[in-house]
Amino acid sequence: MDRRLTDAQLQRLVAEVQRLSDRHQSELGTQDVQDILQQLDLSPEFLDDALVQLKRQDALVVQQRRRRRLMAGVVGVVALGLASWLWLGSRQQQQLAQVVAQGDRITLSQDDGGNLSQVTPQAGGSELVYRITLADAPVGEQLALSCRWSDPSGQVVHQNQYRTQTITTPVWPTYCRYTVGPESPKGNWTVEAFLGDRQLSDATFTVD
């Protein structure tokens, strides 16, 4: 069969033949190994067992390398996930720090558009609504808010804890409720709104 080679292919062929020749010369046959063992006064009868052990050691080295590469990959993924989590947490904290209350007022459950400062409780109780208008609210998020209602002695008599609906505009109205009754202490009351531990606003009103 006529095999024609280009000069480049011939050079590659010669290089490959040389490599195989060098490898063959560097490898020892079984008889060569036995002769060397006898010269070292070692018994050739353990040769097969020794070869098996060498293969096991080589396989173990390969396995350890794979494990190290796998572990490095896992560590890399975990590190990336942690960095992303920290970045998102920092970004969320920055967004929350920008939220402020640009307005607040107290009304009855039926909002007349005013700001109630004095309440005479009805026999069945009067529901008050503390309305807060937030500015720089994070669009697409929900905020965890709370309100504290304190009587004239400063005792917290009621707390609201709730989440807003998903915010769609940077200026966002929200509110919390509390019902005062004829038995409620008379005097100046206070209601405070919080985002987490940070106070957003407060208002006072008088119960007659």
GUBARO-509365 format. One record per residue (C-alpha): residue in three letters; x, y, z. Coordinates in steps of 0.2 Angstrom, whole numbers, padded with zeros to 4 digits, always signed. Layout:
<recs>
ALAXYZ...
</recs>
This chain:
<recs>
MET+0000+0000+0000ASP+0007+0017-0005ARG+0008+0029+0009ARG+0013+0046+0004LEU+0017+0059+0017THR+0020+0077+0017ASP+0036+0084+0025ALA+0026+0090+0040GLN+0019+0073+0042LEU+0036+0065+0040GLN+0043+0076+0054ARG+0029+0071+0065LEU+0031+0053+0061VAL+0049+0053+0065ALA+0046+0062+0081GLU+0033+0049+0087VAL+0045+0035+0082GLN+0059+0043+0092ARG+0047+0045+0107LEU+0041+0027+0107SER+0059+0021+0105ASP+0065+0031+0120ARG+0050+0025+0130HIS+0054+0007+0126GLN+0072+0009+0130SER+0068+0017+0147GLU+0056+0003+0152LEU+0063-0013+0159GLY+0056-0030+0155THR+0052-0043+0169GLN+0069-0052+0166ASP+0078-0036+0168VAL+0069-0032+0185GLN+0072-0050+0191ASP+0091-0048+0187ILE+0091-0032+0197LEU+0083-0039+0212GLN+0095-0054+0212GLN+0109-0041+0212LEU+0102-0032+0226ASP+0100-0049+0235LEU+0081-0048+0235SER+0069-0062+0231PRO+0060-0061+0214GLU+0045-0071+0221PHE+0038-0054+0228LEU+0039-0046+0211ASP+0020-0048+0206ASP+0014-0042+0223ALA+0025-0027+0222LEU+0019-0023+0205VAL+0001-0024+0211GLN+0005-0013+0225LEU+0013+0000+0214LYS-0003+0000+0203ARG-0013+0003+0218GLN-0002+0017+0224ASP-0003+0025+0207ALA-0022+0023+0207LEU-0023+0031+0224VAL-0013+0046+0218VAL-0025+0049+0204GLN-0040+0047+0215GLN-0032+0060+0228ARG-0029+0072+0214ARG-0047+0070+0208ARG-0053+0073+0226ARG-0043+0088+0228ARG-0049+0096+0212LEU-0067+0091+0217MET-0064+0099+0234ALA-0057+0115+0226GLY-0072+0116+0215VAL-0084+0114+0230VAL-0074+0127+0240GLY-0075+0139+0225VAL-0094+0137+0224VAL-0097+0139+0242ALA-0085+0155+0242LEU-0095+0162+0228GLY-0112+0159+0236LEU-0106+0167+0252ALA-0099+0182+0243SER-0116+0184+0234TRP-0126+0182+0250LEU-0115+0195+0259TRP-0117+0207+0244LEU-0136+0204+0243GLY-0137+0207+0262SER-0127+0223+0261ARG-0137+0229+0247GLN-0153+0225+0256GLN-0147+0235+0272GLN-0142+0250+0261GLN-0160+0250+0254LEU-0168+0248+0271ALA-0157+0263+0278GLN-0164+0274+0264VAL-0182+0271+0269VAL-0190+0286+0278ALA-0207+0292+0283GLN-0211+0308+0274GLY-0228+0310+0282ASP-0240+0302+0295ARG-0257+0305+0303ILE-0270+0297+0314THR-0288+0294+0308LEU-0303+0284+0313SER-0306+0269+0303GLN-0316+0280+0291ASP-0303+0291+0284ASP-0309+0309+0282GLY-0292+0315+0276GLY-0288+0324+0292ASN-0276+0321+0307LEU-0284+0316+0323SER-0277+0323+0339GLN-0291+0320+0351VAL-0302+0305+0353THR-0318+0302+0364PRO-0320+0283+0364GLN-0337+0276+0359ALA-0346+0263+0369GLY-0340+0249+0358GLY-0323+0256+0356SER-0315+0268+0343GLU-0303+0260+0330LEU-0288+0272+0327VAL-0278+0270+0311TYR-0260+0277+0311ARG-0256+0281+0292ILE-0238+0282+0287THR-0232+0287+0270LEU-0214+0280+0266ALA-0202+0287+0254ASP-0188+0278+0245ALA-0196+0262+0248PRO-0188+0247+0239VAL-0198+0243+0224GLY-0202+0224+0222GLU-0199+0221+0240GLN-0210+0219+0256LEU-0205+0228+0272ALA-0207+0221+0290LEU-0215+0235+0300SER-0221+0237+0318CYS-0231+0249+0328ARG-0231+0252+0347TRP-0246+0260+0356SER-0241+0268+0373ASP-0253+0274+0386PRO-0251+0290+0396SER-0240+0281+0409GLY-0228+0276+0395GLN-0233+0257+0395VAL-0234+0249+0378VAL-0252+0242+0378HIS-0252+0235+0360GLN-0240+0231+0346ASN-0243+0228+0328GLN-0231+0217+0318TYR-0235+0215+0299ARG-0227+0215+0282THR-0232+0227+0268GLN-0239+0221+0252THR-0226+0220+0238ILE-0220+0238+0235THR-0223+0245+0218THR-0218+0263+0220PRO-0205+0272+0230VAL-0218+0282+0239TRP-0229+0269+0248PRO-0243+0271+0261THR-0245+0259+0275TYR-0254+0259+0292CYS-0257+0250+0308ARG-0273+0250+0319TYR-0278+0250+0338THR-0295+0251+0346VAL-0297+0263+0362GLY-0312+0260+0373PRO-0321+0269+0387GLU-0310+0260+0399SER-0294+0266+0391PRO-0283+0277+0402LYS-0286+0296+0399GLY-0272+0307+0394ASN-0259+0309+0380TRP-0255+0293+0370THR-0241+0289+0358VAL-0239+0278+0343GLU-0223+0274+0335ALA-0219+0265+0319PHE-0203+0255+0316LEU-0194+0247+0302GLY-0184+0233+0311ASP-0176+0242+0326ARG-0176+0259+0318GLN-0190+0271+0322LEU-0198+0279+0307SER-0210+0290+0315ASP-0221+0294+0330ALA-0237+0304+0334THR-0247+0309+0349PHE-0265+0310+0353THR-0276+0313+0368VAL-0290+0301+0374ASP-0304+0310+0383
</recs>
